[in-house]
Amino acid sequence: MINRLFIQFYSEVDGIIDIGNGFSDTYDYCKNIGDIVWIDHSLKENILPIDTGEVYVSAVYLSHLFQVILWAERYENINFIVGGPVLISDFLVQNDPLPPNLKMVKCSVEEHFGIPNFSYSWKLDVPKKLENKIIHFCYILDRDCYWHKCIFCPYKNQTVKFRNRKKLDFEFQNVDHKNMMVRIGTDSLTPRTIRSLIPNLPIDNKFKKYRAFLRATYDNAKALEEVLVEGFPIKFGIGVEFPVDRMLQFMRKGSTSIEILKMLILLQEKKVCAHMNFISGWNNLISEDLIQLEDFLKSMPKYDGFTYLISRLTIFNNTILNDICEKGEEIKVGPFSLGFYPKLNEEQKKLNDEATNMLLHYLDLKYKKMITSTI
C-alpha cells in the first residue's frame, strides 16, 4: 500500500493558534486512504515521517506553499500535491521552474478524488498539545464573493469551480476543545446568508467568537438590524480601504463612505466586534480626498471591540488594477511574482504620507492596531 499523508499546518498568530484545516470536509475519506498529519509551521525545520509515497497539503498561506517546495526538493521520491486557499486565485505567476515532483491544484479535495462536494461529514481532530490554547479554524460555506467587482481583488478572476454547503449541520460543535474561534468560510456574507445563518449559529461556552467577512452596504446593514442581537460573539472583517467616495467609486467597492460609517455605528450600538482593513499607497489621490478622509475618521464611532490594519496597496496579477495602474516595484516571493506596487510620483508620495499619518493618528486614538489578522 502506498504511503499517503494529508498535511494540515497550524501556527500561532497574535496569541491564537491558527489552524489550516483544509481536509475537514473530507476527513473520513482522507483517513480511509491515508494519514492526516499536523505540522507546526512555526518550527524552523519540519521532517516528514515518510521518504516515499504521496503527500497532499492544504496551503492557506504562501509560506505553506514554500514549505512544500522545500520538501519537494528534499524528498525526491515523494509526489507532492498542494492545493488550498493560496492557489484559488490566478494572481500567482510562476517565474522559475518548480520541482518535478510537485503539483499545484486549484480544485477541492472532493473534485480531485472524483467524489461529490460536501458529501462527507465535516470533522476536526485537534492536536492534543493544543488543548489549552485558543484555536481558530474554518467552516466553509462556499467558495465565492457575490460582489466580484473590486478592481484590486486577486480573487475576482478565480477559475475554480463554485461550491457551496447546502446543509448546515454545524459539525464543529462536536470538536473536543474548550476555547475556539470559528471562521465562517465565505468571501463575503450576503443579506440572505446573514438572515439564515446568524440566528442559527450555535452559542455555548466553547465558542469565544465567530469570524466572517462582511461588505459594508445598506442591504447588509438592514439584514443585520433584523437578526443581530446585542453582544453576539462574532467579529466581522470589513474592507474600509480608503473611505472617500471618489476613491471607493474608483475601486468599484459598491458602497459609500456613509454606508461604511453607518455599518460601524450599527456594530458599535449592537456591541459587536469588527476588524477594519485600510489601504494606503494609492497613485491617484487628490488634496480634496484628505479633507473627506479626515471628516470620516473624526466621525468613526469609538469602540473597544474594533481593531484595524493598514496595508500597502498591491497591484496583483490578473486583476483590473493590473490593467489600469502604472506599475512600480515588482513583488517577487520565491519562484513567484505576486504583482507590483503602484508607481508614485513625488506629489503622490506626499499625499499618501499625509493620508497614512492621518489614519494612524485618528485610528490609534480609538482602536487597537493589529500586526496580523486571523480575519
WOHUHU-V315321 format. One record per backbone hydrogen bond with DSSP energy under -0.5 kcal/mol. CO is the residue of the C=O (numbers start at 0). NH is the residue of the N-H. Records with the same first field share a line. If there is no record, write none. Layout:
CO = NH + NH
This chain:
2 = 53
3 = 34
4 = 6 + 55
5 = 36
6 = 57
7 = 38
8 = 19
9 = 40 + 41
10 = 17
12 = 15
15 = 12 + 17
16 = 18 + 135
17 = 10 + 19
18 = 20
19 = 21
20 = 23
22 = 25
23 = 26 + 122
25 = 29
26 = 30
27 = 31
28 = 32
29 = 32 + 33
34 = 5 + 36
36 = 7
38 = 9 + 40
39 = 42
52 = 78
53 = 4
54 = 80
55 = 6
56 = 58 + 82
57 = 8 + 59
58 = 85
60 = 63 + 64
61 = 65
62 = 66
63 = 67
64 = 68
65 = 69
66 = 70
67 = 71
68 = 72
69 = 73
70 = 74
73 = 75
74 = 77
76 = 52
77 = 79
78 = 54
79 = 81 + 102
80 = 56
81 = 104
82 = 58
83 = 86
84 = 87 + 88
87 = 158
90 = 92 + 316
91 = 93
92 = 94 + 336
98 = 101
100 = 79
102 = 81
107 = 111
108 = 112
109 = 113 + 114
110 = 113
115 = 118
123 = 125
126 = 129
127 = 130
129 = 132
132 = 134
133 = 16
134 = 180
135 = 18
136 = 182
137 = 139
138 = 184
140 = 164
143 = 186 + 187
149 = 152
150 = 320
152 = 155
153 = 89
154 = 157
162 = 142
163 = 165
165 = 167
166 = 168
169 = 172
170 = 173
171 = 174
174 = 176
178 = 134
179 = 207 + 208
180 = 136 + 182
181 = 183 + 210
182 = 138 + 184
183 = 185
184 = 140 + 141
185 = 212
189 = 193
190 = 194
191 = 195
192 = 196
193 = 197
196 = 199 + 200
197 = 200
203 = 206
205 = 179 + 207
208 = 181
209 = 234
210 = 183
211 = 236
212 = 188
214 = 216
216 = 220
217 = 221
218 = 222
219 = 223
220 = 224
221 = 225
222 = 226
223 = 227
226 = 228
228 = 231
231 = 233
232 = 209
233 = 272
234 = 211
235 = 237 + 274
236 = 213
237 = 239 + 276
240 = 278
241 = 243
243 = 246 + 247
244 = 248
245 = 249
246 = 250
247 = 251 + 252
248 = 251
250 = 150
255 = 259
256 = 260
257 = 261
258 = 262
259 = 263
260 = 264
261 = 265
262 = 266
263 = 267
264 = 268
265 = 269
266 = 271
267 = 270
269 = 230
272 = 235
273 = 306
274 = 237
275 = 277 + 308
276 = 239 + 240
277 = 310
279 = 312
285 = 288 + 289
286 = 289 + 290
287 = 291
288 = 292
289 = 293
290 = 294
291 = 295
292 = 296
293 = 297
294 = 298
295 = 299
302 = 305
304 = 273
305 = 367
306 = 275
307 = 369
308 = 277 + 310
310 = 279
313 = 315
314 = 339
315 = 318
318 = 322
319 = 322 + 323
320 = 323 + 324
325 = 342
328 = 340
329 = 331
330 = 337 + 338
332 = 335
334 = 94 + 95
335 = 332
336 = 92
337 = 316
338 = 330
339 = 314
340 = 327
341 = 343
344 = 348
345 = 349
346 = 350
347 = 351
348 = 352
349 = 353
350 = 354
351 = 355
352 = 356
353 = 357
354 = 358
355 = 359
356 = 360
357 = 361
358 = 362
359 = 363
360 = 364
361 = 365
362 = 365 + 366
367 = 307
